[in-house]
Amino acid sequence: MLATAGGQMDLSFSNQFNVQAVLGDGTHPVRFGTDVLAGLVEGIDGFRQDLEQQRRTRSLGPAMLGAFLWVDDPELLQRIAEFPSACVVVSKQPRSKRHVERLRKVAEAVKDAAGFPVRAFSELEELRFHQGGKAPVLGPGSPQEYIRLPALRTLGYRKAGDHLVPILHTKMMLLGELWWHDEDGLGGVADVTGFTPHRLWLGSANGTESSRRSLEFGLWLEDPGLLKAARRFLVEVLAHSQELDPDSDGLEPDLVVPDYDDEAMWEAMTALADYEPEEHDSKNDA
């Protein structure tokens, strides 16, 4: 379909391309055609509303993980920014004037977002931000860190010139729930946080405003095996991610395994093992 706007030709697809179907469970529609991001936004809103109304014990609220080539759709950015816990990773952007400006606008849209707690994933709990490109050194007196990743991160290689580089090309959003527990896996007293995935969006559309005008597809899935695999993939994406506009053109993650001061650790363990309560304390207790 052709329409004239301001003397320029506006190209668009007819609504005749728009088709919806329902999967076997009858829960979520599959969308084909234009504006399939509407289904993503509606699914995010519905999931958050349902979970927050349930008032589940030990729940820390809804959480979101995503991976897209790029995200700039205003409605989607708003959902990311307002979600209680969210981190979406996009492909690393070039440094042209146009790309720098769109990075600025996207960063501004999520500047007040809560981000995502790294400790929700046991695979990442040990990691720390590097210090000047080097792993930090931890000892027995090092403070415990509770890292929250920003709502938007980046991954991959920065394109320079005409040379093609591998990119993050997925279009997926994983919704789930953060929870806490006061026991570890062995029954000891602990402060444990975790993430349970509930619903996965897969599609062809980037998280961009322009994708709403293209012919795309998108659907929500809740297969347990698929949710588990998507979680594993996205945790790996987070582990290798960087800030939204890093200096590095390559795959050098911000999060690294720390170095440990083994000598100081050993001295602290020895001192703890050698410690014995004074004799008069035990007599007074008796």
C-alpha positions in Angstrom: 0.0 0.0 0.0 1.3 3.5 -0.9 0.3 6.7 0.9 1.6 10.2 0.5 2.8 12.1 3.5 4.6 15.4 3.2 5.3 14.9 -0.4 7.1 11.6 0.2 5.9 8.1 -0.5 5.1 6.1 2.7 5.4 2.4 2.1 3.4 -0.1 4.2 1.9 -3.6 4.1 -1.8 -4.3 4.1 -3.5 -5.7 7.1 -4.4 -8.7 4.9 -1.0 -10.1 5.9 -1.9 -10.2 9.6 -2.7 -13.7 10.8 -3.1 -15.1 14.3 -3.1 -18.7 15.4 -3.3 -20.4 18.8 -1.0 -23.2 19.9 -2.3 -26.5 21.3 -2.5 -25.2 24.9 -4.7 -22.3 23.8 -2.9 -19.9 26.0 -1.0 -17.5 23.8 -1.6 -16.5 20.2 1.1 -16.7 17.5 1.3 -13.5 15.4 2.2 -13.2 11.8 2.3 -9.9 9.9 2.9 -6.3 11.0 3.2 -5.0 14.5 4.0 -8.3 16.2 5.8 -6.3 18.9 2.4 -5.5 20.2 2.2 -9.2 21.2 5.5 -8.9 23.1 4.4 -5.8 25.0 1.0 -7.3 25.8 2.6 -10.5 27.0 5.0 -8.5 29.3 2.1 -6.5 30.8 -0.1 -9.6 31.3 2.7 -11.6 32.9 3.7 -8.8 35.3 0.1 -8.2 36.3 -0.7 -11.9 36.9 2.4 -12.5 39.0 2.0 -9.4 41.2 -1.6 -10.3 41.9 -0.6 -13.7 43.2 1.4 -12.5 46.3 3.6 -15.6 46.3 5.6 -16.5 49.4 9.3 -15.7 49.1 8.8 -14.0 45.7 11.0 -11.0 44.9 8.8 -10.1 41.9 8.8 -10.5 38.1 12.1 -10.5 36.2 13.1 -10.1 32.6 16.0 -11.2 30.5 16.4 -10.5 26.8 18.7 -10.6 23.8 18.1 -8.6 20.6 20.1 -7.2 17.7 18.8 -3.8 18.7 16.1 -2.2 20.9 14.7 1.3 20.4 10.9 0.8 20.4 9.5 3.3 22.9 6.9 1.0 24.3 9.3 -1.9 24.8 12.0 0.4 26.3 9.4 1.7 28.7 8.5 -1.9 29.8 12.2 -2.7 30.3 12.8 0.5 32.3 9.8 -0.1 34.6 10.2 -3.8 35.2 11.3 -4.6 38.8 14.3 -6.6 37.5 15.4 -6.5 33.9 18.5 -6.9 31.7 18.4 -6.9 27.9 21.6 -7.4 25.9 22.0 -6.0 22.4 24.6 -6.3 19.7 27.5 -3.9 20.0 27.0 -0.7 18.0 29.4 1.1 15.6 30.8 4.5 16.5 29.3 6.6 13.7 27.5 9.8 14.5 24.1 8.2 13.8 24.8 5.2 16.1 26.2 7.3 18.9 23.1 9.5 18.9 20.7 6.5 19.0 22.7 5.0 21.8 22.3 8.2 23.7 18.5 8.2 23.3 18.2 4.5 24.3 20.4 5.0 27.3 18.3 8.0 28.4 15.1 5.9 28.2 16.4 3.3 30.7 18.6 5.5 32.9 16.4 5.0 36.0 15.8 1.3 35.5 16.5 -1.1 38.4 18.7 -3.5 36.5 19.1 -7.2 37.4 20.9 -8.9 40.4 23.8 -11.1 39.3 23.4 -13.2 42.4 20.2 -14.7 41.0 22.4 -17.0 38.9 24.8 -19.4 40.7 26.9 -19.5 37.5 27.6 -15.7 37.8 27.6 -15.2 41.6 31.4 -15.5 41.9 32.1 -12.9 39.1 33.2 -9.4 39.8 33.7 -6.3 37.6 37.2 -6.1 36.3 39.5 -3.2 37.6 41.4 -1.6 34.8 41.1 -4.6 32.7 42.4 -6.9 35.4 40.7 -9.3 37.7 40.3 -7.9 41.3 42.2 -9.6 44.1 40.0 -10.8 47.0 41.0 -11.7 50.5 39.3 -12.7 53.7 38.5 -9.0 54.5 37.0 -8.2 51.1 33.4 -6.9 51.3 30.7 -9.0 49.8 29.4 -7.5 46.6 25.8 -7.5 45.3 26.1 -6.6 41.7 23.1 -5.4 39.7 23.6 -5.2 36.0 22.1 -2.2 34.1 18.9 -2.7 32.2 20.7 -2.6 28.8 24.1 -4.2 28.0 26.0 -5.1 24.9 27.7 -8.1 23.5 30.0 -9.0 20.6 32.3 -7.2 18.2 32.1 -3.7 16.9 31.9 -3.4 13.1 34.5 -1.1 11.6 34.3 -0.2 7.9 33.0 -2.9 5.6 34.4 -5.8 7.5 31.6 -8.0 8.7 31.8 -9.3 12.3 29.7 -11.9 14.3 26.7 -10.3 16.0 24.1 -11.1 18.5 21.2 -11.7 16.2 18.6 -13.3 18.6 15.1 -11.8 19.2 14.0 -13.3 22.5 12.6 -12.3 25.9 12.5 -14.6 28.9 10.1 -13.7 31.7 10.3 -15.2 35.1 10.3 -14.7 38.8 13.0 -13.8 41.3 12.8 -15.6 44.7 14.7 -15.9 47.9 15.4 -18.6 50.5 17.1 -18.7 53.9 18.7 -22.2 53.3 21.4 -23.3 50.9 21.4 -26.6 49.0 22.8 -28.4 52.1 20.3 -27.0 54.5 22.6 -24.5 56.1 21.5 -20.9 56.9 22.1 -18.7 53.9 20.7 -15.8 52.0 19.9 -17.3 48.6 18.4 -15.6 45.5 17.3 -17.4 42.4 15.4 -16.9 39.1 12.8 -19.3 37.7 11.8 -18.8 34.0 8.1 -19.0 33.2 7.5 -17.7 29.7 9.7 -17.2 26.5 9.1 -14.9 23.5 10.7 -15.9 20.2 10.3 -14.1 16.9 11.8 -12.6 13.9 11.4 -8.9 14.9 14.1 -6.8 16.5 12.9 -4.7 19.4 12.8 -1.7 17.1 10.0 0.8 16.3 10.6 0.2 12.5 10.0 -3.6 12.9 6.3 -2.9 13.6 5.9 -1.9 9.9 7.6 -5.1 8.6 6.2 -8.6 8.1 7.4 -10.6 11.1 6.3 -13.3 13.4 6.4 -13.8 17.2 5.0 -16.2 19.8 5.1 -17.0 23.5 6.1 -20.5 24.7 6.1 -22.2 28.1 7.7 -25.6 27.3 9.9 -26.5 30.4 12.8 -27.8 28.4 12.8 -24.7 26.2 12.7 -22.4 29.2 15.7 -24.2 30.7 17.7 -24.0 27.5 16.8 -20.3 27.0 17.9 -19.5 30.6 21.2 -21.2 30.1 21.9 -19.3 26.9 20.9 -16.0 28.3 23.1 -16.5 31.4 26.0 -17.1 29.1 25.1 -13.9 27.2 25.1 -12.0 30.5 28.5 -13.5 31.5 30.1 -12.2 28.4 28.3 -8.9 28.1 29.7 -5.4 28.5 28.4 -1.9 29.3 26.2 -0.4 26.6 28.9 1.6 24.9 32.3 0.1 25.8 35.7 1.2 24.6 36.6 -2.3 23.5 35.8 -3.4 20.0 36.1 -7.1 20.9 34.6 -9.7 23.2 36.1 -8.7 26.5 33.4 -9.1 29.3 33.2 -6.7 32.2 32.6 -9.6 34.6 35.6 -11.8 35.4 36.5 -14.5 37.9 38.5 -12.7 40.7 42.0 -13.7 41.8 42.2 -14.8 45.4 44.9 -13.9 47.9 45.6 -17.6 48.8 48.2 -16.7 51.5 45.8 -14.4 53.3 43.0 -16.8 53.0 45.1 -19.6 54.5 46.2 -17.4 57.4 42.6 -16.5 58.2 41.5 -20.2 58.1 44.5 -21.2 60.3 43.7 -18.5 62.8 40.0 -19.6 62.9 41.0 -23.3 63.4 43.4 -22.4 66.2 40.9 -20.3 68.1 39.6 -21.8 71.3 37.2 -20.2 73.9 39.0 -19.2 77.1 38.6 -21.8 79.9 36.9 -19.4 82.3 34.2 -18.7 79.8 33.2 -22.3 79.6 33.2 -22.6 83.4 31.0 -19.5 83.7 28.6 -21.0 81.2 28.4 -24.1 83.4 
